[in-house]
Amino acid sequence: MGDDAAIVIGGGGETARDAQKLLLRYGNRHGLITGATGTGKTVTLQVLAEELSAAGVPCFAADVKGDLSGLAQPGDPGGTGHAALVRRAETIGVTLEYRAAPVVFWDLFGEQGHPVRATVADMGPLLLSRLMELSEAQEGVMNIAFRIADEQGLALLDLKDLRAMLAFIGENAAEIGRTYGTVAPQTVGAIQRQLLILENQGATGFLGEPALRLADMIATEGGRGRVNVLMADRLMQAPRLYAMFLLWLLSELFEQLPEVGDPERPVFVFFFDEAHLLFKGAPKALVEKVALVVRLIRSKGVGVWFVTQNPDDVPPEVLGQLGNRIQHALRAYTPREAKALRQAAGTFRPNPRFDTETAIREVGTGEAVTSLLEAKGVPGMVERTLIRPPASRMGPLDPAERRAAVAGSPVAGHYEQAVDSWSAHEILTERAEAAAREAARAEVTAPAPQPGTGRRYEPQRPARAKASLGEELARTVVKQLGTREGQRLVRGVLGSLFRGR
């Protein structure tokens, strides 16, 4: 593939001189799609995804309204808008050939796509703390739970595992505090209440096994990149879970993919729709982590596109790394909106042939002002651009079509059945039963009462040595196994070691 390999995004606007192309060698330099509601952001995302796929680049996008599901079906040449789409394609200078993309549907709840799961260990204490909106003290306790699990060789797989660790920490707060710092039982209780909220949002199905294999997303089919669509209409009702899932996936890509430098084309392209949900109210530490991942993941061949309404939804430390810009119309009915419009115009390299701020206000639906990286990675001069029509269907699949796509998927049957691995619950249950049998045998063989006293002979026992945290954990769990609540809370060891962060 040559250095000039590119995908055409659009062109043919009133002042556009050439087709607007995304050079594939700069496809890992990240991008931004912005614009008011109803201005065409979703169609632009659809065009980018299908053109990247045609170039052999797999990608991921969340479908928050259902419209992106149309990627799995070709456009309709008999549709009412067909003639207008053909005219637009001719104006831009491209040929409109309807075709579907190789789409795999995913769904955290397993309703409209293949289930997506991650273990508690994969999420890590930072993301979980952010997801549950924990205070600094509560986040400290969460870090202690992960640290002890790591040291004890305990795998944290699902919410029951995390509850077991928290129960242990709460019952042994004094002992743990001498090693790791003060742990208040009230703090542990507050975290447990936040876990209940997390469960109510549907996180129980997401946190567990089998965990997602990135190889099932980063794949090609017949030379075309796989388009992974996350059905997120229900997930949007839990916006923090949505944002944290996408950030977890981005972190997994960063951790698992090898360094490739600047390849001829991206290894994977990640579209972060409704990006404001990630940054709204985010603590500085999380924003810094996102900025770091975005800066470094480029060397893994991954391009990240943020999709949102206003550029100021993205923090400056992240915005400065987004070299490719597609700006749909913004309205300016209030002083705040006028300021946002001026700021958006100021992020583009000026074009002497028109005023960028005016153009952003005037572009119509399906039109945008664009600036894409040119030779040597220099931002191109801003241009008014007609976005090319998509080759796939504009609009959602019906339920029957989506079910057929899921049933015929290359990963069908791999993730549908949840796995409850042999772990602490089973292991400690066996230990508790063994201890109960031993206690029963000891009762049978205990010495008879001494004559004349009616009492058993009780020999003095030596003082018990101070138990280790591991022994205390086992003792705590065995004690809790005898209660209905304990059986619900306790679970934690996997055959493999805990994969720490």
Secondary structure, DSSP 8 states (H G I E B T S, - for coil): --TT-EEEEEEE-SS--S-EEEEGGGTTS-EEEE--TTSSHHHHHHHHHHHHHHTT--EEEEESSSGGGGGGSB--TTSTTHHHHHHHHHHHT---------EEEEETTSSSSEE--B-HHHHHHHHHHHHTT--HHHHHHHHHHHHHHHHTT----SHHHHHHHHHHHHHTHHHHHHHH----HHHHHHHHHHHHHHHHTTHHHHBSBS---GGGTS-EETTEE-EEEEE-TTGGGSHHHHHHHHHHHHHHHHHHS----S-SS-SEEEEEESTHHHHTT--HHHHHHHHHHHHHHGGGTEEEEEEES-GGGS-HHHHTT--EEEE-----SSHHHHHHHHHHHHTS---TTS-HHHHHHH--TTEEEEE-B-GGG-B---EEEEE---SB-SS---HHHHHHHHHTSTTTTTSSS-B--S-HHHHHHHHHHHHHHHHHHHHHTS--B-TTT--B------------HHHHHHHHHHHHHTSHHHHHH-----SS-----
